[in-house]
Amino acid sequence: MYDTGGPYEEFVFNGKRFRQYRNFLTAVTEKNGEEIQYPISEGHYTVSRVLDVRDVEAGFTPGDIVATIYYVTFTPPNSEDTRTVLVTDEDMRDRNSTWPQQTGACAFMPTRRTGVEVVSDAIKAMARRARGHQDATVAYGRPGLLLRDGRPPAFLRPGKPALVPGGVDEQTYCELPPGSAKTDAIRLFSLDDPSTDLQYPDDLAHLFRFASTLMPADAVVPIALVSALLWAPWAGLPETDTLPKCDHLAVLLAGRSGIMKTAQAGVILGAQSSTFRPRKGAPVPATVMLRHGAQNGGSSPIGAQRTLWALAGLLALVDDAFADELSESEVHSQWISLGSLANSMAEQNAGAKAKQRGSGTMPARYPRCCIIATAEDLPNEDRHVSTAARFYALKTESKADPAALTAVQHNVRGLSRAHARIVQETLSDLDIPRRARAWAEEQVSGWDTRSHHDRAVVNATLVLAGWHLLIEAARRAGFGDLDGLSMDGWEMWGAEQIHRGMDEQARRGNVTADGQVARDPVQLFLRRFREFLTDGTHFLADPERADDGAAYPPLLLAGHGYGPAAVGWRQGPRVTANGFGPATQWLAAGHGDPLGAVHVRARGTSGPQPFSPVMLVMKSSLWDDLVRLVDRRSRERDRYGISDTPSRLLARLVERGVAKSAKPEGSALWKGKGSRKPDVLKFDLLRLLGDDITEEDWTEPDSGDSLGTENNPAAPAKLGAQASAPEFDPRCLACGEMAGAREPGDSAYWRNGVGPLHASCDIPAQVEPAQEVIPAQVEPAQEVIPAQVEPEQVPEPAWREPEHTGKSLAALRATLVRRGWDVPSDEFVRAVADRITAAFPVDGKPGSGGPGLVWAEGPGRTGYRLFRQEQSHGTRRLPPDERLGDVNCPWTMPRQEWHRPLTAGERQQEFFVSFDINGAYLAAASQPLGTGRPVHLTDTGRIQIRKNVPALYRLDVDPTTADLLPMLFAANGWYAGPIAWYLYERGLVRRVEEAFVWPTTESYVWLDRWYQAIRDARSWLAGDGGHDQAGRAALDCVKALYTTFLAGWMASPRNSTNLYRPDWRAHTVSRAAANQARALDKVREQTGRTPFAIRVDAVWFTANLPDDIPTGLDVPDNKKLGKWKPNGAGLLTPNVVAALDSGIGGVHAALREAATQYQELRF
């Protein structure tokens, strides 16, 4: 089969002989003096080139050979189809070599394992012959700076000759090992050719304009990116006798999609590449992806460090940290990954030992480049201050200018040429970056950094040094002024922005002196814990329990200056067989079991002294949940939370003498419960209740346009055992549980003059409504209900809303101004307020007179006030507290704007027509909504989507959904019931991953009466009640009322009422969106027409006539609620077409302008 008589080439390696024939390869041995050949592979192998790859040491000097690359060509037997691949000696040594598959030779080796090893030796033998016929070629295995004795500095570029002062070195270049260069994200890096003298002024100006035009409202973001780009090539330069070293820099950029952070980073990547050109819609290849870690397609911490090892002298992109919804543990893990990268980069040490890999070793790696990291958010930043300080961390809500970004992307080649020119010029004097660092240190020494984290100050200094490198490059190029600003002015402007970014990072991380007092975790905990006890969230009880387990008030607190009211108890009138008795009773303010027991040591008691004479004893298992609740309340009301973990906070309380020990102990909690002693924590209750927080220590944060004034108790009042009853007791007279009433006569909880009462509770039989009188504020001993009531006495009115006040009128005036109304006088505002009251009477139809709705502090809170008013008439009323603050609502608002370029046929049409839905959100309000807490279903793949059942579903949808239904698609996968059902009907749901489902027994059309009241008010104000300017203004305010209440206020963190229902908002918005999608489906099915632009509930179609109505679109003449109505028309102007083609925004402004111009032409 193998003819060994033909011509061959012989090779020798380590005493082994090999012969390569035309169609097969043999190994040669001798036995008893006789030569024996045996085939080891079919086909023909040649080695055309051998490349030794050297590393570059930390001091930028040539290092050891770290890899040898063989250029191997394999030709199958009797074939002309050759394949040349790069094979490394490391791959040859590996027991699981991949080079046979790459060459295709694996199919021609008789035995897989032995054959690969022997053929590898044969290739090495051929390589020796190649070396003997030519000089061994040497390259460097990483880009960046290279210093060699007797030769000028060089900057290595993958695949290109190295840059040197004044030109390039054709004999020195970088060749990344195949393992490093296997991804697009690595291959794109290779500095461009430097700008010519003619190109340089314009190219350099692009770098300045990237910094100044991209984000005018928050210019520190692009400034930091440009600075990091210019600093990265010199990171690692050692110090000299007079100048400092050049440390590595890491920048962290956080913000939502509006800042287009990855697109901005893509421009910086393009500035380090001669091939990559960022553009709209093209993905930016992240060097390292952090999304959810290695288990979800991202990089592991070790894998990320090994990837960044090969990119010295460059700025790499670490993308997508903290994306989507993460658990607390996942957030913590992401911070650890980020911190690990930044620490290893800063110290240039991975801190890990080498590991065995195959027959060789896998040495520890670390980032030798500088880093740009991007993140959706910086969750719990105040808990990870030290980690965040490893970066120059920027968090912004400002948006990038799409037009400016497009211009920068278009000119990215100029950026890359200018960057290469600056690098080439700096090679002639490597003290330039060192002097920039010294200059930056001098500038920062004049800033107040006493309370800033040291590492954060260093990072800000490096960013400032990078900015100085750009200014110095412009000065060398002869720049005087640029865009009307001198180079000194540019330098000062950049320094101010960088200083501001450093200060904002310190404030977010709670490391400035002014923020320490307000954000002290212990003070925050004490403040909100006391609030929990006074507002009925939690209550404490006596260790004695009733036979049925009922809790007793801790009356023994009276001996220490406190009464039960200080620990969550309220006094209310006692219902007796004869009606209301003369006495009062203590009623627990909170629901369920008490948080803990109050153990009071009586004076004079013998025995060992306890930790405190008055202790709170609670189960240790409740501690973490308590801290999380306090943290959530603090974030809602103070705009920042407790920075400590529960265990760390407990340790702080121990240090300050508030808690006995951070370690739980087995001890009695309740008396009379047998010998069982659960693990408990013990606190000094007097310290917990003490007035440790003074007004001087605490400054309430400015809440801006607040929806209400929050009580700000420093500590519970010291109420003795004989303390008077509260001014108003909101206990239900029938069951004794808390009701949601806020004042006497609250119609939601008063029936027939008796209250407060739950909707599900009947009036006690012993209570006669005509005789029921609720005292405003009386001492318990004086609370006497007259036995006989004079006939002239009448019960309180069914509804007692406050009269118009200066505050409510001022809030109404603000609403009118925001909606574009000219407010000529106070009388006009009062007239509008009176018209709104008339539109929403307590009883009767709009305009019938009598008491009615009074405008509150804003449209959202007014909608809540109307909800309470309408609840008083309902057959089924909402439970008193429906604040869903302790359940995370993962739903996010879907996309509100979308547009696309016109088709060729649409471009031939002359007009566009627009339609919107009349009261889209209001029409969607009357649907079943959940009550209480949902059930969390996690049985992936077996959860059914149910129609008209309140639920939130995390769906795995068809990949085409984002393109087919851009206004419905949710990036995080969470959909409310109406959209989930619509997607299910369309066949776009592949499976349900998990769900939050509200029981059908607890769901009801809770907004139906509220919806009917607004519908009737709108009709009246559009007719008889809106005949004048005040009526029309009132109608506009009513629109603001229901849109704000439905689309935002129910899920707003400023909503401090007991109706905080983000799930209601999700279902309302989703119902409106699903209704709109079904209507557009009908148009598409009947005519094939689709809108070219959508904004919330408005759509735009092209048309041949300005009064065209697409077939299938139901547009009644009477503007019925929830139906489509015309929204204008206009000419399809070139500006509109150009805006649609650009894809960068400005479409709706162009449409409005065209519609206005068309109306002016017509009239």
Order of alpha helices (4+ residues) and beta strands (2+ residues): beta-beta-beta-beta-beta-beta-beta-alpha-alpha-alpha-beta-beta-beta-beta-beta-alpha-alpha-alpha-beta-alpha-beta-alpha-beta-alpha-beta-beta-beta-alpha-beta-alpha-alpha-alpha-alpha-beta-beta-alpha-alpha-alpha-beta-beta-beta-beta-beta-alpha-alpha-beta-beta-alpha-alpha-alpha-alpha-beta-alpha-beta-alpha-beta-beta-alpha-beta-alpha-beta-alpha-alpha-alpha-beta-beta-beta-alpha-alpha
